[in-house]
Amino acid sequence: MTAASIDRKECLGLLARASLAKLKALWPNDPPQFEWLRRPETGAMMVQGRAGATGAAFNLGEVTVTRASVRLGCGTLGHALVQGRDPDKAARAALFDALLQTADAARVQAQVIAPLRAAEEEAHAVQARRAAATKVDFFTMVRGEG
């Protein structure tokens, strides 16, 4: 995948779902120069659900989130919204978001996004194999009349 074809929404989702330890392991070096637009702050967000996945939306409950926004020295903005109370994770995700919009995008894509995507795909495959192993195939035998 080239830097031009990076889907920002997908990347933000991968960064938000990854653990801080995973993000630090994939990019352990010092962050680039930046200034805070919004320091990491924790709050609550209403989560909606749908009955049967297609019905009318209803308020399911609240979830704790942390958000952050940064501006790199070149002027590029980065934003992050992560579940939970982890200001370091929100800050790191915002920095990655900003870097994905610069000339460093290919490097961040290769060192951070691609491994996160591969790990998530593997986790989904493992879950699918576990679910398939519990599949029960029911069938009905037709009684012969006569």
CNS distance restraints for C-alpha pairs under 8 A (distance, minus, plus):
assign (resid   1 and name CA) (resid   5 and name CA) 6.33 0.50 0.50
assign (resid   1 and name CA) (resid   6 and name CA) 7.02 0.50 0.50
assign (resid   2 and name CA) (resid   6 and name CA) 6.71 0.50 0.50
assign (resid   2 and name CA) (resid 106 and name CA) 6.68 0.50 0.50
assign (resid   3 and name CA) (resid 100 and name CA) 7.83 0.50 0.50
assign (resid   3 and name CA) (resid 105 and name CA) 5.61 0.50 0.50
assign (resid   3 and name CA) (resid 106 and name CA) 5.07 0.50 0.50
assign (resid   3 and name CA) (resid 109 and name CA) 7.30 0.50 0.50
assign (resid   6 and name CA) (resid  11 and name CA) 7.60 0.50 0.50
assign (resid   6 and name CA) (resid 109 and name CA) 7.99 0.50 0.50
assign (resid   7 and name CA) (resid  11 and name CA) 6.31 0.50 0.50
assign (resid   8 and name CA) (resid  12 and name CA) 6.08 0.50 0.50
assign (resid   8 and name CA) (resid  97 and name CA) 7.78 0.50 0.50
assign (resid   9 and name CA) (resid  13 and name CA) 6.25 0.50 0.50
assign (resid  10 and name CA) (resid  14 and name CA) 6.22 0.50 0.50
assign (resid  11 and name CA) (resid  15 and name CA) 6.15 0.50 0.50
assign (resid  11 and name CA) (resid  97 and name CA) 7.73 0.50 0.50
assign (resid  11 and name CA) (resid 113 and name CA) 6.59 0.50 0.50
assign (resid  12 and name CA) (resid  16 and name CA) 6.05 0.50 0.50
assign (resid  12 and name CA) (resid  80 and name CA) 7.08 0.50 0.50
assign (resid  12 and name CA) (resid  93 and name CA) 7.56 0.50 0.50
assign (resid  12 and name CA) (resid  97 and name CA) 6.86 0.50 0.50
assign (resid  13 and name CA) (resid  17 and name CA) 6.13 0.50 0.50
assign (resid  14 and name CA) (resid  18 and name CA) 6.14 0.50 0.50
assign (resid  14 and name CA) (resid 113 and name CA) 7.21 0.50 0.50
assign (resid  14 and name CA) (resid 116 and name CA) 6.45 0.50 0.50
assign (resid  14 and name CA) (resid 117 and name CA) 6.80 0.50 0.50
assign (resid  15 and name CA) (resid  23 and name CA) 7.76 0.50 0.50
assign (resid  15 and name CA) (resid  93 and name CA) 5.79 0.50 0.50
assign (resid  15 and name CA) (resid 113 and name CA) 7.72 0.50 0.50
assign (resid  15 and name CA) (resid 116 and name CA) 7.78 0.50 0.50
assign (resid  16 and name CA) (resid  80 and name CA) 7.45 0.50 0.50
assign (resid  16 and name CA) (resid  81 and name CA) 6.79 0.50 0.50
assign (resid  16 and name CA) (resid  82 and name CA) 4.86 0.50 0.50
assign (resid  16 and name CA) (resid  83 and name CA) 7.08 0.50 0.50
assign (resid  16 and name CA) (resid  90 and name CA) 7.84 0.50 0.50
assign (resid  16 and name CA) (resid  93 and name CA) 7.00 0.50 0.50
assign (resid  17 and name CA) (resid  82 and name CA) 7.46 0.50 0.50
assign (resid  17 and name CA) (resid  83 and name CA) 7.94 0.50 0.50
assign (resid  18 and name CA) (resid  22 and name CA) 6.41 0.50 0.50
assign (resid  18 and name CA) (resid  23 and name CA) 6.79 0.50 0.50
assign (resid  18 and name CA) (resid 116 and name CA) 7.15 0.50 0.50
assign (resid  19 and name CA) (resid  23 and name CA) 6.39 0.50 0.50
assign (resid  19 and name CA) (resid  89 and name CA) 7.62 0.50 0.50
assign (resid  20 and name CA) (resid  24 and name CA) 6.09 0.50 0.50
assign (resid  20 and name CA) (resid  88 and name CA) 7.44 0.50 0.50
assign (resid  20 and name CA) (resid  89 and name CA) 5.22 0.50 0.50
assign (resid  21 and name CA) (resid  25 and name CA) 6.06 0.50 0.50
assign (resid  22 and name CA) (resid  26 and name CA) 6.18 0.50 0.50
assign (resid  23 and name CA) (resid  27 and name CA) 6.21 0.50 0.50
assign (resid  23 and name CA) (resid  28 and name CA) 7.84 0.50 0.50
assign (resid  23 and name CA) (resid  89 and name CA) 7.84 0.50 0.50
assign (resid  23 and name CA) (resid  92 and name CA) 7.70 0.50 0.50
assign (resid  23 and name CA) (resid 112 and name CA) 7.34 0.50 0.50
assign (resid  24 and name CA) (resid  28 and name CA) 4.86 0.50 0.50
assign (resid  26 and name CA) (resid 111 and name CA) 6.31 0.50 0.50
assign (resid  26 and name CA) (resid 112 and name CA) 5.59 0.50 0.50
assign (resid  27 and name CA) (resid 111 and name CA) 7.17 0.50 0.50
assign (resid  27 and name CA) (resid 112 and name CA) 6.84 0.50 0.50
assign (resid  31 and name CA) (resid  95 and name CA) 7.61 0.50 0.50
assign (resid  32 and name CA) (resid  72 and name CA) 7.35 0.50 0.50
assign (resid  33 and name CA) (resid  72 and name CA) 6.14 0.50 0.50
assign (resid  33 and name CA) (resid  73 and name CA) 5.94 0.50 0.50
assign (resid  34 and name CA) (resid  70 and name CA) 6.43 0.50 0.50
assign (resid  34 and name CA) (resid  71 and name CA) 5.44 0.50 0.50
assign (resid  34 and name CA) (resid  72 and name CA) 4.26 0.50 0.50
assign (resid  34 and name CA) (resid  73 and name CA) 5.60 0.50 0.50
assign (resid  35 and name CA) (resid  70 and name CA) 5.73 0.50 0.50
assign (resid  35 and name CA) (resid  71 and name CA) 5.31 0.50 0.50
assign (resid  35 and name CA) (resid  72 and name CA) 6.50 0.50 0.50
assign (resid  35 and name CA) (resid  73 and name CA) 7.67 0.50 0.50
assign (resid  36 and name CA) (resid  69 and name CA) 6.28 0.50 0.50
assign (resid  36 and name CA) (resid  70 and name CA) 4.65 0.50 0.50
assign (resid  36 and name CA) (resid  71 and name CA) 6.38 0.50 0.50
assign (resid  37 and name CA) (resid  68 and name CA) 7.73 0.50 0.50
assign (resid  37 and name CA) (resid  69 and name CA) 5.18 0.50 0.50
assign (resid  37 and name CA) (resid  70 and name CA) 5.09 0.50 0.50
assign (resid  37 and name CA) (resid  71 and name CA) 6.54 0.50 0.50
assign (resid  38 and name CA) (resid  67 and name CA) 7.91 0.50 0.50
assign (resid  38 and name CA) (resid  68 and name CA) 5.29 0.50 0.50
assign (resid  38 and name CA) (resid  69 and name CA) 4.80 0.50 0.50
assign (resid  38 and name CA) (resid  70 and name CA) 6.72 0.50 0.50
assign (resid  39 and name CA) (resid  67 and name CA) 7.89 0.50 0.50
assign (resid  39 and name CA) (resid  68 and name CA) 5.43 0.50 0.50
assign (resid  39 and name CA) (resid  69 and name CA) 6.68 0.50 0.50
assign (resid  39 and name CA) (resid  70 and name CA) 7.96 0.50 0.50
assign (resid  39 and name CA) (resid  91 and name CA) 7.79 0.50 0.50
assign (resid  40 and name CA) (resid  66 and name CA) 6.26 0.50 0.50
assign (resid  40 and name CA) (resid  67 and name CA) 5.35 0.50 0.50
assign (resid  40 and name CA) (resid  68 and name CA) 4.44 0.50 0.50
assign (resid  40 and name CA) (resid  69 and name CA) 7.61 0.50 0.50
assign (resid  40 and name CA) (resid  87 and name CA) 5.09 0.50 0.50
assign (resid  40 and name CA) (resid  88 and name CA) 7.79 0.50 0.50
assign (resid  40 and name CA) (resid  90 and name CA) 6.42 0.50 0.50
assign (resid  40 and name CA) (resid  91 and name CA) 6.41 0.50 0.50
assign (resid  41 and name CA) (resid  66 and name CA) 5.38 0.50 0.50
assign (resid  41 and name CA) (resid  67 and name CA) 5.63 0.50 0.50
assign (resid  41 and name CA) (resid  68 and name CA) 6.73 0.50 0.50
assign (resid  41 and name CA) (resid  87 and name CA) 6.94 0.50 0.50
assign (resid  42 and name CA) (resid  64 and name CA) 7.03 0.50 0.50
assign (resid  42 and name CA) (resid  65 and name CA) 5.66 0.50 0.50
assign (resid  42 and name CA) (resid  66 and name CA) 4.23 0.50 0.50
assign (resid  42 and name CA) (resid  67 and name CA) 6.62 0.50 0.50
assign (resid  42 and name CA) (resid  84 and name CA) 7.91 0.50 0.50
assign (resid  42 and name CA) (resid  85 and name CA) 6.08 0.50 0.50
assign (resid  42 and name CA) (resid  87 and name CA) 7.72 0.50 0.50
assign (resid  43 and name CA) (resid  64 and name CA) 5.76 0.50 0.50
assign (resid  43 and name CA) (resid  65 and name CA) 5.54 0.50 0.50
assign (resid  43 and name CA) (resid  66 and name CA) 6.31 0.50 0.50
assign (resid  44 and name CA) (resid  62 and name CA) 6.09 0.50 0.50
assign (resid  44 and name CA) (resid  63 and name CA) 5.51 0.50 0.50
assign (resid  44 and name CA) (resid  64 and name CA) 4.51 0.50 0.50
assign (resid  44 and name CA) (resid  65 and name CA) 5.79 0.50 0.50
assign (resid  45 and name CA) (resid  62 and name CA) 5.33 0.50 0.50
assign (resid  45 and name CA) (resid  63 and name CA) 5.38 0.50 0.50
assign (resid  45 and name CA) (resid  64 and name CA) 6.39 0.50 0.50
assign (resid  45 and name CA) (resid  65 and name CA) 6.79 0.50 0.50
assign (resid  46 and name CA) (resid  59 and name CA) 6.81 0.50 0.50
assign (resid  46 and name CA) (resid  60 and name CA) 7.42 0.50 0.50
assign (resid  46 and name CA) (resid  61 and name CA) 5.71 0.50 0.50
assign (resid  46 and name CA) (resid  62 and name CA) 4.40 0.50 0.50
assign (resid  46 and name CA) (resid  63 and name CA) 6.44 0.50 0.50
assign (resid  47 and name CA) (resid  59 and name CA) 6.11 0.50 0.50
assign (resid  47 and name CA) (resid  60 and name CA) 5.57 0.50 0.50
assign (resid  47 and name CA) (resid  61 and name CA) 5.46 0.50 0.50
assign (resid  47 and name CA) (resid  62 and name CA) 5.66 0.50 0.50
assign (resid  47 and name CA) (resid  63 and name CA) 6.76 0.50 0.50
assign (resid  48 and name CA) (resid  57 and name CA) 6.23 0.50 0.50
assign (resid  48 and name CA) (resid  58 and name CA) 5.47 0.50 0.50
assign (resid  48 and name CA) (resid  59 and name CA) 4.51 0.50 0.50
assign (resid  48 and name CA) (resid  60 and name CA) 5.03 0.50 0.50
assign (resid  48 and name CA) (resid  61 and name CA) 7.16 0.50 0.50
assign (resid  49 and name CA) (resid  53 and name CA) 7.55 0.50 0.50
assign (resid  49 and name CA) (resid  57 and name CA) 5.56 0.50 0.50
assign (resid  49 and name CA) (resid  58 and name CA) 5.50 0.50 0.50
assign (resid  49 and name CA) (resid  59 and name CA) 6.37 0.50 0.50
assign (resid  49 and name CA) (resid  60 and name CA) 5.68 0.50 0.50
assign (resid  50 and name CA) (resid  54 and name CA) 5.98 0.50 0.50
assign (resid  50 and name CA) (resid  55 and name CA) 5.23 0.50 0.50
assign (resid  50 and name CA) (resid  56 and name CA) 5.69 0.50 0.50
assign (resid  50 and name CA) (resid  57 and name CA) 4.66 0.50 0.50
assign (resid  50 and name CA) (resid  58 and name CA) 6.24 0.50 0.50
assign (resid  51 and name CA) (resid  55 and name CA) 4.83 0.50 0.50
assign (resid  51 and name CA) (resid  56 and name CA) 6.64 0.50 0.50
assign (resid  51 and name CA) (resid  57 and name CA) 7.27 0.50 0.50
assign (resid  63 and name CA) (resid  83 and name CA) 7.28 0.50 0.50
assign (resid  63 and name CA) (resid  84 and name CA) 7.66 0.50 0.50
assign (resid  64 and name CA) (resid  83 and name CA) 6.00 0.50 0.50
assign (resid  64 and name CA) (resid  84 and name CA) 5.06 0.50 0.50
assign (resid  64 and name CA) (resid  85 and name CA) 6.78 0.50 0.50
assign (resid  65 and name CA) (resid  81 and name CA) 6.61 0.50 0.50
assign (resid  65 and name CA) (resid  82 and name CA) 5.50 0.50 0.50
assign (resid  65 and name CA) (resid  83 and name CA) 4.32 0.50 0.50
assign (resid  65 and name CA) (resid  84 and name CA) 4.83 0.50 0.50
assign (resid  65 and name CA) (resid  85 and name CA) 6.28 0.50 0.50
assign (resid  66 and name CA) (resid  81 and name CA) 5.70 0.50 0.50
assign (resid  66 and name CA) (resid  82 and name CA) 5.37 0.50 0.50
assign (resid  66 and name CA) (resid  83 and name CA) 6.33 0.50 0.50
assign (resid  66 and name CA) (resid  84 and name CA) 6.27 0.50 0.50
assign (resid  66 and name CA) (resid  85 and name CA) 5.79 0.50 0.50
assign (resid  66 and name CA) (resid  86 and name CA) 6.48 0.50 0.50
assign (resid  66 and name CA) (resid  87 and name CA) 6.38 0.50 0.50
assign (resid  66 and name CA) (resid  90 and name CA) 6.25 0.50 0.50
assign (resid  67 and name CA) (resid  79 and name CA) 7.51 0.50 0.50
assign (resid  67 and name CA) (resid  80 and name CA) 5.46 0.50 0.50
assign (resid  67 and name CA) (resid  81 and name CA) 4.32 0.50 0.50
assign (resid  67 and name CA) (resid  82 and name CA) 6.37 0.50 0.50
assign (resid  67 and name CA) (resid  87 and name CA) 7.67 0.50 0.50
assign (resid  67 and name CA) (resid  90 and name CA) 5.79 0.50 0.50
assign (resid  67 and name CA) (resid  91 and name CA) 7.90 0.50 0.50
assign (resid  68 and name CA) (resid  79 and name CA) 5.83 0.50 0.50
assign (resid  68 and name CA) (resid  80 and name CA) 5.41 0.50 0.50
assign (resid  68 and name CA) (resid  81 and name CA) 6.75 0.50 0.50
assign (resid  68 and name CA) (resid  87 and name CA) 7.86 0.50 0.50
assign (resid  68 and name CA) (resid  90 and name CA) 5.70 0.50 0.50
assign (resid  68 and name CA) (resid  91 and name CA) 5.75 0.50 0.50
assign (resid  68 and name CA) (resid  94 and name CA) 6.27 0.50 0.50
assign (resid  69 and name CA) (resid  77 and name CA) 7.15 0.50 0.50
assign (resid  69 and name CA) (resid  78 and name CA) 5.57 0.50 0.50
assign (resid  69 and name CA) (resid  79 and name CA) 4.39 0.50 0.50
assign (resid  69 and name CA) (resid  80 and name CA) 6.49 0.50 0.50
assign (resid  69 and name CA) (resid  91 and name CA) 7.42 0.50 0.50
assign (resid  69 and name CA) (resid  94 and name CA) 5.89 0.50 0.50
assign (resid  70 and name CA) (resid  77 and name CA) 5.70 0.50 0.50
assign (resid  70 and name CA) (resid  78 and name CA) 5.21 0.50 0.50
assign (resid  70 and name CA) (resid  79 and name CA) 6.55 0.50 0.50
assign (resid  70 and name CA) (resid  91 and name CA) 7.86 0.50 0.50
assign (resid  70 and name CA) (resid  94 and name CA) 6.34 0.50 0.50
assign (resid  70 and name CA) (resid  95 and name CA) 6.67 0.50 0.50
assign (resid  70 and name CA) (resid  98 and name CA) 7.52 0.50 0.50
assign (resid  71 and name CA) (resid  75 and name CA) 5.69 0.50 0.50
assign (resid  71 and name CA) (resid  76 and name CA) 5.53 0.50 0.50
assign (resid  71 and name CA) (resid  77 and name CA) 4.52 0.50 0.50
assign (resid  71 and name CA) (resid  78 and name CA) 6.36 0.50 0.50
assign (resid  71 and name CA) (resid  98 and name CA) 7.40 0.50 0.50
assign (resid  72 and name CA) (resid  76 and name CA) 5.32 0.50 0.50
assign (resid  72 and name CA) (resid  77 and name CA) 6.51 0.50 0.50
assign (resid  72 and name CA) (resid  98 and name CA) 7.03 0.50 0.50
assign (resid  76 and name CA) (resid  98 and name CA) 5.84 0.50 0.50
assign (resid  76 and name CA) (resid  99 and name CA) 7.88 0.50 0.50
assign (resid  76 and name CA) (resid 101 and name CA) 7.06 0.50 0.50
assign (resid  76 and name CA) (resid 102 and name CA) 7.28 0.50 0.50
assign (resid  77 and name CA) (resid  97 and name CA) 7.91 0.50 0.50
assign (resid  77 and name CA) (resid  98 and name CA) 5.30 0.50 0.50
assign (resid  78 and name CA) (resid  94 and name CA) 4.76 0.50 0.50
assign (resid  78 and name CA) (resid  95 and name CA) 5.88 0.50 0.50
assign (resid  78 and name CA) (resid  96 and name CA) 7.32 0.50 0.50
assign (resid  78 and name CA) (resid  97 and name CA) 4.87 0.50 0.50
assign (resid  78 and name CA) (resid  98 and name CA) 3.91 0.50 0.50
assign (resid  78 and name CA) (resid  99 and name CA) 7.64 0.50 0.50
assign (resid  79 and name CA) (resid  93 and name CA) 7.46 0.50 0.50
assign (resid  79 and name CA) (resid  94 and name CA) 4.45 0.50 0.50
assign (resid  79 and name CA) (resid  95 and name CA) 7.62 0.50 0.50
assign (resid  79 and name CA) (resid  97 and name CA) 6.32 0.50 0.50
assign (resid  79 and name CA) (resid  98 and name CA) 7.29 0.50 0.50
assign (resid  80 and name CA) (resid  90 and name CA) 5.65 0.50 0.50
assign (resid  80 and name CA) (resid  91 and name CA) 7.29 0.50 0.50
assign (resid  80 and name CA) (resid  93 and name CA) 5.65 0.50 0.50
assign (resid  80 and name CA) (resid  94 and name CA) 4.64 0.50 0.50
assign (resid  80 and name CA) (resid  97 and name CA) 7.37 0.50 0.50
assign (resid  81 and name CA) (resid  90 and name CA) 6.36 0.50 0.50
assign (resid  82 and name CA) (resid  86 and name CA) 7.81 0.50 0.50
assign (resid  82 and name CA) (resid  89 and name CA) 7.49 0.50 0.50
assign (resid  82 and name CA) (resid  90 and name CA) 5.94 0.50 0.50
assign (resid  86 and name CA) (resid  90 and name CA) 6.44 0.50 0.50
assign (resid  87 and name CA) (resid  91 and name CA) 6.11 0.50 0.50
assign (resid  88 and name CA) (resid  92 and name CA) 6.11 0.50 0.50
assign (resid  89 and name CA) (resid  93 and name CA) 6.01 0.50 0.50
assign (resid  90 and name CA) (resid  94 and name CA) 6.12 0.50 0.50
assign (resid  91 and name CA) (resid  95 and name CA) 6.28 0.50 0.50
assign (resid  92 and name CA) (resid  96 and name CA) 6.24 0.50 0.50
assign (resid  93 and name CA) (resid  97 and name CA) 6.14 0.50 0.50
assign (resid  94 and name CA) (resid  98 and name CA) 6.29 0.50 0.50
assign (resid  95 and name CA) (resid  99 and name CA) 6.13 0.50 0.50
assign (resid  96 and name CA) (resid 100 and name CA) 6.04 0.50 0.50
assign (resid  96 and name CA) (resid 108 and name CA) 7.25 0.50 0.50
assign (resid  97 and name CA) (resid 101 and name CA) 6.90 0.50 0.50
assign (resid  98 and name CA) (resid 102 and name CA) 7.00 0.50 0.50
assign (resid  99 and name CA) (resid 103 and name CA) 7.69 0.50 0.50
assign (resid  99 and name CA) (resid 104 and name CA) 5.97 0.50 0.50
assign (resid  99 and name CA) (resid 105 and name CA) 5.90 0.50 0.50
assign (resid  99 and name CA) (resid 108 and name CA) 7.09 0.50 0.50
assign (resid 100 and name CA) (resid 104 and name CA) 6.60 0.50 0.50
assign (resid 100 and name CA) (resid 105 and name CA) 4.15 0.50 0.50
assign (resid 100 and name CA) (resid 106 and name CA) 7.62 0.50 0.50
assign (resid 100 and name CA) (resid 108 and name CA) 6.43 0.50 0.50
assign (resid 100 and name CA) (resid 109 and name CA) 7.24 0.50 0.50
assign (resid 101 and name CA) (resid 105 and name CA) 6.05 0.50 0.50
assign (resid 104 and name CA) (resid 108 and name CA) 6.29 0.50 0.50
assign (resid 105 and name CA) (resid 109 and name CA) 5.88 0.50 0.50
assign (resid 106 and name CA) (resid 110 and name CA) 6.12 0.50 0.50
assign (resid 107 and name CA) (resid 111 and name CA) 5.98 0.50 0.50
assign (resid 108 and name CA) (resid 112 and name CA) 5.38 0.50 0.50
assign (resid 108 and name CA) (resid 113 and name CA) 6.63 0.50 0.50
assign (resid 109 and name CA) (resid 113 and name CA) 4.72 0.50 0.50
assign (resid 109 and name CA) (resid 114 and name CA) 5.87 0.50 0.50
assign (resid 110 and name CA) (resid 114 and name CA) 5.41 0.50 0.50
assign (resid 110 and name CA) (resid 115 and name CA) 7.46 0.50 0.50
assign (resid 111 and name CA) (resid 115 and name CA) 6.80 0.50 0.50
assign (resid 112 and name CA) (resid 116 and name CA) 6.26 0.50 0.50
assign (resid 113 and name CA) (resid 117 and name CA) 6.03 0.50 0.50
assign (resid 114 and name CA) (resid 118 and name CA) 6.12 0.50 0.50
assign (resid 115 and name CA) (resid 119 and name CA) 6.07 0.50 0.50
assign (resid 116 and name CA) (resid 120 and name CA) 6.13 0.50 0.50
assign (resid 117 and name CA) (resid 121 and name CA) 6.12 0.50 0.50
assign (resid 118 and name CA) (resid 122 and name CA) 6.15 0.50 0.50
assign (resid 119 and name CA) (resid 123 and name CA) 6.18 0.50 0.50
assign (resid 120 and name CA) (resid 124 and name CA) 6.25 0.50 0.50
assign (resid 121 and name CA) (resid 125 and name CA) 6.17 0.50 0.50
assign (resid 122 and name CA) (resid 126 and name CA) 6.16 0.50 0.50
assign (resid 123 and name CA) (resid 127 and name CA) 6.22 0.50 0.50
assign (resid 124 and name CA) (resid 128 and name CA) 6.10 0.50 0.50
assign (resid 125 and name CA) (resid 129 and name CA) 6.17 0.50 0.50
assign (resid 126 and name CA) (resid 130 and name CA) 6.23 0.50 0.50
assign (resid 127 and name CA) (resid 131 and name CA) 6.19 0.50 0.50
assign (resid 128 and name CA) (resid 132 and name CA) 6.03 0.50 0.50
assign (resid 129 and name CA) (resid 133 and name CA) 6.18 0.50 0.50
assign (resid 130 and name CA) (resid 134 and name CA) 6.82 0.50 0.50
assign (resid 131 and name CA) (resid 135 and name CA) 6.62 0.50 0.50
